[in-house]
Amino acid sequence: MQAPPSILARHNHRFTVARMNPEEIETLIRNHLGDSTVSVRSEDRVHFDAVVVSPLFAGKHTLQRHRLIYAALGNRIGGEIHALSIEAYTPEEWSARQP
């Protein structure tokens, strides 16, 4: 039986942080931001790339947008999520980027 991803698991007399999968991160962000489109990718389940499109980002600077996303992930940043690259757009900004 595998330990839940949000708790510490003891292995070989050391504590290691269980890894998250991209879908779990997508769900956390979606649940926090509401009406949003979220895509998260990872090759190693420690370093993640997220693209988030949300109307909540309207009128907000990049740092404010990132803080909204970090709030969704809480103390998982620096734990299960070692690194997170974020691209955050309003729906209008995202539409303008599409060919």
C-alpha positions, -999 to 999 in steps of 0.1 A, spaced: 0 0 0 14 34 -10 14 63 14 -9 92 5 10 118 -16 5 146 10 23 129 39 58 119 47 67 83 41 94 65 61 118 45 39 152 29 50 152 49 83 149 82 64 120 104 58 113 112 22 85 132 7 60 113 -15 58 126 -50 27 142 -66 15 136 -101 5 164 -125 -32 156 -123 -32 161 -85 -17 195 -90 -42 204 -117 -70 195 -94 -57 216 -65 -53 246 -87 -87 242 -103 -104 237 -70 -88 269 -57 -93 291 -87 -127 279 -98 -134 286 -135 -100 280 -149 -81 258 -174 -51 241 -160 -24 219 -176 5 206 -156 34 185 -169 63 167 -153 89 142 -164 101 134 -128 71 142 -106 93 167 -87 97 195 -112 65 207 -128 54 231 -156 20 246 -153 -1 267 -177 -31 282 -160 -58 303 -178 -82 320 -154 -105 351 -155 -93 358 -119 -59 369 -134 -75 400 -150 -59 432 -138 -32 413 -118 5 414 -123 26 382 -128 36 380 -91 0 383 -80 -11 356 -104 17 333 -92 7 339 -56 -29 328 -63 -15 295 -77 10 290 -49 -19 295 -24 -37 266 -41 -7 244 -34 2 255 1 31 238 18 35 213 -10 58 239 -26 93 230 -15 80 195 -4 63 173 -29 67 200 -55 104 209 -56 101 233 -85 71 248 -104 73 268 -136 42 289 -141 26 305 -172 -5 324 -161 -29 340 -185 -64 356 -187 -87 339 -212 -82 369 -235 -44 367 -233 -45 330 -240 -67 335 -270 -44 361 -284 -15 337 -282 -32 310 -302 -24 308 -340 
